[in-house]
Structures are given as structure tokens and as C-alpha cells.
Amino acid sequence: KIKPFEDLTINFKGDWFYEFYNFERFYRTYQTAPGQFNRSHNSSAQTQRNLTQTYNILFNYNKTFGDHSLSALLGWEYFHSKYGMLSGSGYNPNNNYFRDLQYTITEEGARQLDSSHSKFITESYFMRLNYDYQAKYIASFTVRRDGISKLGQDNRWGVFPGLSLGWVFTKEDFMKKYPWLSFGKLRTSFGRNGNVNENWVGNYTIQGAFAQSLYNGSQAFTLSSIPNYFLTWETSRTFEVGVDLGFLSNRINFSIDAYWRNNYDLIGYFNSQLYGEFMRANVASMRSHGLEFTLSTQNIKRKNFSWNSDLIFSHTKNKITDLYSPARILDLVQGTGFPLVGYPVRSMFSIPFRGLNKEGLPTFLDQNGNITTTGIYFQERDKEKTKFLKYEGPIDPTITGSLGNSFRYKNFSLNIFVTYSFGNVIRLDDIFSNEYDDLTSMTKEFRNRWVVPGNEKTTNVPVIASRRQNFNDSNLKYAYSAYNYSDVRVAKGDFIRMKEISLGYDFPKSIVKILGVNTLAMKLQATNLFLIYADKKLNGQDPEFFNTGGVAVPTPKQFTLTLRLGL
């Protein structure tokens, strides 16, 4: 840390982390079963080295002159990670004492050797300027230039600027005639951000990958992942406006924010017509907007009693505007959601159910416009032929929030916290099949299944298929798969949850003094108590905790008793 003069500070920091790992294993003769022994005497060794380096330099400048305040930050950061691994293994039935690999047999195929390496580098240059006048007019400008080795030479660097403005209008003279408004601030910002999704882009993704194989008896390499040197940054442009208000000496505080965001060059799988393989590419664009507000109130404030409330509300929507990767019927009906132009980024579709036939088997509208039992072609990806699917909604909630209330009476405190979520759909468990066995666990829905002719008029739960039905139609499994992905197997993901209730007590000073401590408090807390509201189609399953294709085991209820001592 250097301070050349009063208003300027220079900070330099460098970190090195070196990790060396060595592992050796040797198996002497050992018994595997009565009278049976393993005498292969396997030996293996592995060495790993990992070196990471981080350097950064920061220039900080702060200056106040009269009513003006100025601060500036200029910085550089460099990160370098290098990994290497070497391993070998072999065996020797005649050696029961020496673990070194040099004593393993040298016959063809008896020894194995493996190695790998990886390198990853990022570098950033950034700047931030902050200015305010009388803490009333506020402006901030940022810009950064980031480079990452995961991308190609021509797309490695990205520039991302941002600008924000603020106005504390309650400091204006004309606001003095409104004393009930304690605080008021208007905010707006615009920025461009960049991202390289680690889940999609590895250190060498753009180079593709090769796999070993045999060609005419000789070793060969085949292309297992298609290279894409045109892969570039995912970028977003966001415009945001907001207002913060405080009323009655800030006993009521209110904030609201609205944003509009455009995302470009989103990374995903692209089906290459040339190779018929999937490769990672910039395949999509998306538009989103949202509204968020918070409300905090001191409802009652007395000497021995107080009541505070906090409300949080968030509403978001998004839509895919461009997509260069076709989707199959199977992709669109999954419970994990799938992108499609004109719909949310993780949308769920369903096969239209058309009732049960006279044998109790489910029927559907298929990709050709016909009513069928087993005619759904799940691999169909023609855009025109997937339009028959029914849009159910996004699998991500569009409305989320919470409501908290805190009460205090003398030494007692009570907190009640409720969370809520609305706007998403859930694919119910794929429990239906053309065949079951004695180990199959069946839900209450099977009580309402088709049993005798005529039941198709009163139920939509298919029959337990007989051996005769399976013999007559060898593709009957596709009918039950289609039923699992039909519109009758969808529930709303909406819920209101009693998230937490806690009761606390602060022991009076008279008792604390006798015990010889500074403070003494006790709290009983219960979390994840129960659902106030959820879709009845879930049959008691928890909509907040679900896995692919269904609902999972919820987080258990928890009860905690805490005793806190201050010494």
C-alpha cells in the first residue's frame, strides 16, 4: 500500500497458491472369499500439480472541495490457473513386496499411463468515477474490459460500461413544505454486462474434443465434440429506474424498482447440420422485465410494545426472441422446461389429452392432427409439427415475495415470517406405465382409474393395462409415456408457506446480575412449518422442492431452542 499524496492511495496485492498431490497404492495378496485370493498385486501412482496466481493493482482517489465530492478507482487484475496430472498403473502376480511401477510386468496391455493438463487465464482493466453535489445529485460511471482464455482470439475481450444517476429530491428547498415526507430519492441506471457461463464453456470447449478409436486395426482419433472458434460473450443491456421513499420520520419506508433487460448471444447446444452432432454456440436472445418493491413499516411503537412489518414483492417475465436450436417434442414436455421462440426461457408444454377410449387406454392429439393412442413421435423436431403441443407456462415462478411481522412486548419477542410464490407450473411424477410389478408404489390417483367400460365418462386415469392389451399393442408403453407428459399431468406451482415462527425472551437484569453474566436470552424457533396454500393436484407434495419430472421430498420441519449468554 502506497500513498504518494493525501488524496491518492495505491494498493498492490499478489497471491500464489501451489498444491502438490502424490498418491500411491499397492495391493498385496488378499483374501476375497473363503479359499479364494487376489494375487494380481495391482500398483498405481498419481501426481497432480496445481498453481494459481492472482495479481491486482488499485488506484484510489478521493477529493472533496466545497459541496462537491469526487472519487475515482482505476484497477487491473490478472488470474492464472495451471493444472497438470500424470498417473500410471500395472500389476505383477509374482511380486508381493515392491510397489514401484518398474516391478510390474511389461506385457502388452498390462501397464496403463494417463496424463492431463489445463490452463485458464482472465485479465481485467476497470475504472469507476463517482461524483455528488451536496449528497443531493449523484452520478457514477463504470467501465471494464475483460479478457478470458476460454474464448477464441477474436472474441476473447469484451468492454462493459455502466452509468447510474440519483437525485435526493427531499433535500431541495421546495420539499420543506412537505414534512411528512422524510426521504425521497430517484434512481436510474443503464449498463452492459458480459458473462461466460462456466456450466457451458470449459477451458478448451472452443477447440472441440477427440476420442480414441480403432480404424482398420490402427489407433485413430475421432471428433467427439465439434469446435467453435466463433463462440463469444453472453451480453445483456439493462435499464433500471427506481424510487426510495420514507414517511413520518422514516416509520414507513418504501422502495420500488423496474427494469428492462435484453440478453444477447446466450450459449447453448446447436445442432450442426454438417456433422449431425451437438456443439456449444451462441444460440439465443432473450428479453425480460420486472418490478420489485419493498415496504417496511413501524406500525406501533410504544415503551413496552412494538409491531413492525416487512413486505417484499417481485414480479418478473422473460421471453425468447431468437433461437437457433430446434427442439424435439420430448424436450418441450419435460418438467425441466425448454426454450422456444416467443415463450419464457424455461417453458413447459404438454401433449393434448383427448380422454380414455372404451378399453380405458389414453388417447391424444398427435403431431399430424389425428387422435391416437401410441402415435406420438417424441423425436419430432419439425417446428410446424410441434405446434400441436399445449403451452402450460413457465417452470420458474413469475411472482415471489415474503411478509414478515415482528412483535415485542416488554422482554418477549415474536416473529412470524411467510413466503409466497406464484406463476409457475410443475410436471407431476411420471408414475403411469403399461406394466407394474409388486414393488411399484401407487398413489391415491389409482383409486379413480378406469376399471369397467363406461368409466371413461367419469375419470381420466387410465386402466392398468392387461397382458392381452400389451400383447395386442407392443408400443403401448408410448401411450403411458404420452399420458405422463399430457396436460392432465400438470399442476400449479403456486404456494404460500409459513416459513418461520420464533418466540424469544430476554431475561431481566435482576436475574442476569445474579447469574454473573452480562446478557441472557432464550429463543424457540420453528421453520418450514406448513403450507397455507398449494394446488390440490399435488396431493400433499411440496411445490417448492421438486426434481426433474416430479416433486421431491420437502425440507423437513425444524425446531430449534437457543440459549444465548453474554459474558
N, C-alpha and C positions, 0 to 999 in steps of 0.2 A: 504494500500500500504506500503510495507516494502522494504528497500534497505539495505541488510546485508553488501554489499560492492559495490564498484563503478560500476562493470560490471553486477551485478545481481539485478533484481527487482522482487519482489513477490507481486502479486495482488490477493486479495480475495474479492469476491462480493457475496452477498446473497440477494435475493428478495422474499418477501412474498406478495401475493395478496389474500385477503379474501373478498368474496362477499356474502352478505346475502340478500335474496329476500323474502318478505312476501306479499301475495296478498289475500284479502278477498272481497267477493262480496255477496250482498243480495238484492233481488228484493221484494219490497213491491207491493201491488196491483196496477196494472197499466192498463190503457185502451188500447186495441188493435184495436178497431173499435167502431163506434157509438153503445152504448148499450152493448158492449162486454168488459169483463175484464179478465185479467190473475191473478188468485189468488193462484197459486201454491207456491209462496213465496220461490223460489229457493235460496239456500245458498251454497256457496263454499269457500274453503280456500286452499291456496297452499304455501308451504315453500320450498325454494331452498337454498343450500349452495354450494359454490364453492371455493376451496382453491388450489392455485398453488404456488409451491416453486421452485426456481431456485438458484443453487449454482455453483460457478466456482472458480477454483484456477489456476493462470497462473504464471509460472516461465519464465522470460525473461532474456537471457544472450547475451550480445553484447561485442565483443572484436576485436580490430584492432591492429595488430602487423606488422609493416612494410607495405609491399604490400598486406598483407593477411587480410581478414575480415571474421569474423565468428559470426553468430548469431544463437541462439537456443531458441526454445519455447517448454515448457512442460506444459501440462494442463489437467485438469479434470473438467467435467461439469455434473451436475445432475439436472433433471427436474422431478417434481412430480405434477400431477393434480388429484384432487379428487372432485367428484360431487355427490350430493345427493338431492333427491326431495321427498316430501310427500304431497299428496293432498287428499281432501275429499269433498264430496258434498251430498246434500239431499234437502228435501222440506217438508213443513208443511202448508197445506191450512188454518189451524186455527191460524197461527202465523204471524202477520203483523208488529211485532215490534222488535223481538230479532234475530240477525243474527247468533249467535253461533250455531254450528252444533249440540250441545247437545239438542237443541229445535226442531230439525227435527224429523219427525215420524220414528219409528223403525220397521215398517213393512218390510217384506222380499222384497228386491229389491229397496227399497226407498232410501237407502244410498249407496254411492259408495266410495271406497277407492283405492288409487293408490300410488305407490312408485317406484322409480328407483334409481340406483346408477351407478357410473362409475369411474374407476381409470386408469391412464395412466402414465407410467414411462419410461424415457430414461436416459441412463448413457453413458458417453463417456470419453475415455482416448486418448490423441493425442500428437504428437510430430512433430516438424519441425526443420530441420537443413539447414541453408543457408551458402554457402561459395563462396567467389570470390577472384581472384588474379588480382590485378591492374584493377578491374572492367572490366576485359577482358575475363577471364574464370570464368563461373558462374555455380554453381551446387546447387540443392535444393532437399532434401529428406523429405517426409512426411509419416506418418503412423498414423492411428487412429483405435481404437477398440470401436465399438458402440454396445450398447445393447438396446433392445426395448421390452416392455412388451406385445406388440401385437402379438408376435410370441411365439411358443412353447418353452419349456425349453431347448431342444436340438438344436434349431435353432435361439436362441434369440440373440446371439452375432456374429458380423462379423468384420473381420480385412481387412482394405483397405489401401494399401501402394501406394506411387507415387514417381516418380523420374523425374526431369527435368534438362536439361543441356543447357548452352548457350555459344556462342563464338562471341565476338565483334571483328571480324577479321580486321576491319579498324584500330584497334589500333596496329596492327602488323607493324613492320618496313618495310616489303616488300610492304605494301599498300601505302606508302608515294609517290610512283611514279604514283599514280592514284588520283590526287587531285580532279577530278570531282566527285569521289565517297565520299560523306560527311560522310555517316554512313552505316555500314553493320553488321548485326548480324544473326547468325544461331541459331535456337532453335529446341529442340526436347524434348519430354516428353512421359512417359508411366505411366499409373495408373489404379488402380482398384477401382471402386466406388460401393456403395450399396444404395438401396432405398427400402422403404416400402410405396407403393402407398396409400395415405390416401383415395382416391376415392374407393379403392377396399378392404382395410383392416381396419375394425373398431377395437375398443378396445377389443372386445370379439368374433371376427369373427371365430377364430380357434376353439372355443368351440361349434359352431353351435348355433341354436336358437330353441326355443319351442313355440308352440301356444296352447292356451287353447281350449278345445273342450269337448263334451259330449260323453260318451261311456256307453251304456245300462242305460242311465239316470243319470250317475255319472260323476263328473268332471274328466277330463283326460288331459294329455299333449301329443301333437303330435310333431314330429320333422319337423320343417318348414325350417331349413337350416342345411345342413349336416356339421358336424365338420371336421376339417382337421388340425391335430396337426403336420403335416409334412410341413406346409407352411413355406417358408424361404425367405431370402432376394432376391430381384431382384438385379443382379450384372451386371457390364459392365467392359470391359477391353478396354482401348483406347490408341492408339499410334498416336502421332502427330508430324509433322515436319513443320517448318516454317522459313521464312527469312524476315528480315526488311532491306530495302534499302533506303538511302537518297542521292539525287544527287544535284549537283550545289548549295552547301551551304544549302541543305535541301529545296530547292524550289520545288523539286519533291520528294515525299515520297511514297514508295511502300511496301506493306506487302502482303504476300501470306502464307496460311496455308492449309495443307492437313491432314486429319485424317482418321483412320480406327478404327471402333468400333464393338465389339461383345457383345451382350446382352444375358444374360442367366436367366433362371427361371422367366420369365416375368409372372405376375399374371393376371389371367382372370378366366372366368367361365369354369368349366369342367363338362361334362355330365356324371354322375355316372351311370354305367350300373346296379349297385346293387340296387339303390333306384329310378332310373329314374328321379332324380332331379339334379338341377344345384348346384354346390358348387364352392367356390373360391379355386384355386390351382395354382401352378407354371406350366403353360401350354405351354409356348412358348420360343423360342430363335430367335434372330434376328441379322443380320449382316448389317452394314451401313458404308458408307464412304462419304466424302465430300471434297469440295475445296472452300476456301474463299479468296478473295483478296480485298484490298482497294488501291485506288490511289488518292493522294492529290497533286494538282499542283498549283503553283502561276504563272499563265500564263502571266500576265502583272503586273508589279509593278513600277508605276511612282508616282511622287509627288501628282498629282491631280487625278490619275486614277489607279485602280487596278482591276484584274479579277482573282478569284480563283475558282477551280473546285474540286469536290469530287465525286469519283465513288466507289460504293460498289457492289460486285458481290458474290453470294453464290450459290453453286450447291451441292445438297445432293441426295443420293439414299439409300434405305434400302430394305431388303428382309427377309422374314420369312424363317428360316431354319428348325425349328421344331414347331409342333403344335399338341396338344393332345385333341383338342375340335372340333368335326365335325361341319360343317356349313350347314345351310339349304339354299335352293335357295333364300328364302325370305331375309335371312341375306346378301347374296352376292350381291343382286341387289339394296340394299338400298343406298340412297345418302350419308349416313354417312360412308360408307366404311366398310370392314370387312377383317380380316387377313386370308390368305391362303398360305400354304407352296409353296415357290418359287416365291411369289409375294410381293409387298410392304405391309407394316403393315396395311394400310387402303386402300385397293384396291376396285375398283368398277367393277362389271360385269353386263352384260346385256343379256336379252333374245333375241336371234336372230330373227329379224323381217323378214317375208317372203312375205310381200306385202298384199294388200287387196283382198278379194275374190269378186265374182260378185255381192254380196249384200252390199259391202262396209265394211265388217267386217274384222278386222285384223287377220292375220294368223302368226304362229310362228313355229320354230323348237322346239320340246319338248324334255323331258329327255329320251324318248325312240327312238329318231331319226325320229319321224313322224312329218308331217306338220299338225298343229292343230289350232283350234280357242280357245277352252276352256279347253284344256287338260294339261295345265301347272300345276304341283303339287308343290305348293310353299313350302310345308313342307318336300320335299325330301331332305335327307342329305347323301345319298349314294355317296361316292366320285366319283365312276365311272359314276353315272348318273347326276352329276353336271358339268361334263366336257364339256357339250354342250354349256355352257354359254360363252359369248364373253367377253374377258378381255378388258376393256376400258382404264384403267390407274389408277394412284393414285388420291385420292381426295386432297392430300396435294401437294402444288407446289414443284417442284424439283429445280427451279431456281428463286431466289429473289434478289432484289437489289434496288439501287437508284442512281440518278445522280443529283448533286446539283451544281449550279453556282451562285457565289456572285460577284456583280459588285459594285464598289464605284467610284463616280465622285464628287470630292470636298465634299460637305456636303450631297450629295444624295447617297443612297444605294438601290440596287435592288437584291433580292434573288429569284431564280427560282428552285423549287425542284420537281423532277419527280421520281415516284416509278414504279417498274415493277415486274411482276410475271408470270412464265410460267411452264408448265409441268403437271398441274392437270386437272381433268375433273369434271363436275358438272351434277348432275341429274336434269333435268328440272322439273318444277312443275307438280304434278300428277293431271292435270286438266281434264282428259278424264274419262268419266263414261258412263255406259249403260243407265243412266237416269239423266235428268236435270230438274230443275224447274225454275220458273220465277225469283228466286233470284240468280241464277247461273251467275257469271261473266265470260264471254267468251273472250278469247284473239283473236288477229288478225288471229291466225292459223286456226280458224274455217271457215274463208273465203275460204280456199282451201280444205275443206272437200269433201268427196265423196257425190255426190248428185244423179247422174243417172248412170246406167250401162255404162261402158266404162271409167268412171273417174278413175278406179283403175290403169289405164295405165299411168296416169299423176300426181297422188297425192298419198301420204302415210298417209293422215289424214283421220281417219275412219268416217263412217256415224254417224249421230245422230240416234241411234237405235230407231226403231218404237215400238209401243206396240205389234205388231204382232211378231216382231223379239224377243222381251223379253218373249213373251208367248211361242214361239216355243222352246226357249232355256233358261231354268231357271238359267243356270250357265253363262249367258252372261257377268255378272259383272267380271268374271275371265279373260275374253278376254280383257276387257278395263284395268284391273289392269296389265295384262301382257304387254299391249301396253305402259302404263306409265313407265314400267321397261324395255322397249326394247331398242335396240341400236339406234333407231331414236330419242329417248328422252334423248340424251346426248349432251352436249356442252363442248367446251374447256373453261377452267377457266383462260386462259391467258389474261393479261391486261397490259396496260401502262397508268398510271394515272398522270395527272397534279395535284400533291398533294398540292403544296403551291406556291403562289407568294406574295411577300411582297415588299413594297416601303417605304423607310424611309428617314427622313430629320432631320439633326442636325442643329438647329438654330445657327447662328454665334454668337460669343462672344459679339459683339456690341449690339445685341438685348437682349441677356441674361443679360447683365450688366444693361440695362435699366429696365428690369423687376425685378431685385433684386434677381435672383436665380443663382445657380452655373451652371446648365445644363438644356437644354430644347430640347426635341426631340419628333418627331411625326412619327407614323408608321401606314400604312394601310396594312392589311393582309387579304388574301383570301385563304381559304383551301377547299380541295375536290371540285375543280372547275369542272373538266370534265374528261372523259375517252378519251385518244388519240386513244386507240385501244382496242377492245373486240370482242368476237365471235358474228357474226350476228344472230346466232341461239338464243341468249338470248333476242332478240327483245327489246333492250334498258335496260334490267335489269342489275344490277351491280354484276359482278362476285366475287367481294371481300367480299360481305356481303350476305351470304346465310345461310339458316337454313336447317333442315332435310328435304330432299326431294325436295328442290327448292331454289329459290333465294328470299331474303328478301328485305325489304325497306332499301335503302342505307343511309349512314350517310349524312345528309343534307349539302349543301354548307354553309360556314360560312364566314362572312365579319366582320372584327374587326378593329376599329380605336382606336389607343392608343396614349395618350399624357403623356409623362414622364417628371417629374420635379425633379431636384436635388437641395435640399436646403442646 
